[in-house]
Amino acid sequence: MEKNKLSENRLLLILEVFVTLLWLYMVLRWIYYPSTLITLGYLWGIVWVAVKRPRWLPAVLIVTFPLEVSKMFIPAYSLAERLAGFNVSVLDFFRLSQLALGLRWLYDLYRSHKDPLANDADRFKVWKRIRTDALLWLPIVLLGVYLLSTAFSIAPAHSLAETVRLVSMIVTLYLVIAYVQDEKDLQRLGYTLIAVGAVLGLIAVVQYLTKWFFIPTSAVVINRRANTTFADPNIFARFLVVTFLFSVAELERRTSWSARVMSVLAILLQGAGLGITGSRGGILALGVASLVFVVLIPRRKVTLSAMVCMILAIIAAAVLNPAIMARIESLRTGLLSASGAHREYLWRAGMSMVRDYPLTGIGVGAFGVAFTTIYPYFNPYSTFYVSLSHTAVLTVLAETGFIGFTVLYLLFGKTLQRGWDISRTMNHERLRFLSACIVSGVIAIFVSAQGEGRLYEEPLLWILWAMLVSISRLSNKQIRKEHTKL
């Protein structure tokens, strides 16, 4: 034991020295970026977690993927176009945490081959379960759809980039499953989501009061729509909806009000943050996801109470800003009217793409290219105001055809079926509650994606699917134990 600990400390020291040298190179190469000091602290932290607490790495993913602002801390590999006046790197803390998780897995794989007793969990058996679990093999089918789409794409470079992104998400899905081994690991992820959502909700309130934004895009500054560490207020809103569901699950599970205080506080902060975002898609996602949650969890009184708290927080936050209140009130006129005229011409163009390329689509990631080159006559404006569909289902149909839409239907249909099965068969209360908020969270992301388009590109979606697969594994273990006792 002492020998293993000594080896572990030696590895930690070597890696910390390596990342420090990497940081020094960054400072010497881009000395006008003093914020790289933040990157050094992050690198030290992620290395320590990867060496000392590898099972915390999935929680690190949750903490880091909202930090889109972290792209500004790493000047290497900058994007060609400026974002909000900044040169923005394609690297960020989330991608680095993905790398840390992958390297740790490779290290554990090496140790398991060198010394089978060194591996204390069946984290490598996930590959053997792919054939039997639809939520594990359907992503591979989706990858096949992306490859087929790339082969027939009108913009191969864009399609290849999206395919590479999907590969990274699928690998992340499998690696999270590999390091989520028991109920404690799952609950750690749930608590992390609640905590991050509450903290970001508080930051949103501060941003609204001070008018100071990390990523000051025009839509954010003009209407004072808080985006915290996200680039887009709508993506921030969908994250708050998911964290709200986990807060409700924790509130439902607790029996005393003294234990529920933290959950109620988190719900109020998340509600205030959601209201300040002014995201109509986020509010619709909240409503639909809450209905799914109520169906999967029989205790409805506390859930409805939490919804009331959330709604009051949203109203209180939105009523302070006339611009945001006007956005929310516009929902009364209907989705099409509230979406603005540009959505209608984008939808018409998308349906034309589906008619012209019904089977394989125009190519994943190629909607914007097709709209501006092949279908420009659908745009009624003199300049191209918006060139992306902002509707996930239409994007999938236009870019990957009915083949891609079929896989989409199977993935989300299987998610709902899995949640329903677990709610009926699982006797373990905590896991049943976690399953309900995970499935509801996936549906919230799907609904939200119909307003801004980001679906498979959403890292949280893959983390939630990984958690659901892990719950299924634990559920099957519990059922086998019960049968053995009989």
Secondary structure, DSSP 4 states (H G I P E B T S, - for coil): -HHHHHHHHHHHHHHHHHHHHHHHHHHHHSTT-TTHHHHHHHHHHHHHHHHH-GGGHHHHHHHHTT-GGGGGG--TTB-SS-BTTB--BS--HHHHHHHHHHHHHHHHHHHHHH-GGG--S-TTGGGGGTTT-HHHHHHHHHHHHHHHHHHT-SSHHHHHHHHHHHHHHHHHHHHHHHH--SHHHHHHHHHHHHHHHHHHHHHHHHHHHHT--SS--HHHHHHT---TTSS-HHHHHHHHHHHHHHHHHHHHH--SHHHHHHHHHHHHHHHHHHHHHT-HHHHHHHHHHHHHHHHH-S--HHHHHHHHHHHHHHHHHHHT-HHHHHHHHGGGG-HHHHH-HHHHHHHHHHHHHHHHSTTT-S-TT-HHHHHHHT-GGG--SSS-S--S---HHHHHHHHHHHHHHHHHHHHHHHHHHHHHHHHHH---HHHHHHHHHHHHHHHHHHHHHHHH--STT-HHHHHHHHHHHHHHHHHHHHHHHHHHH-
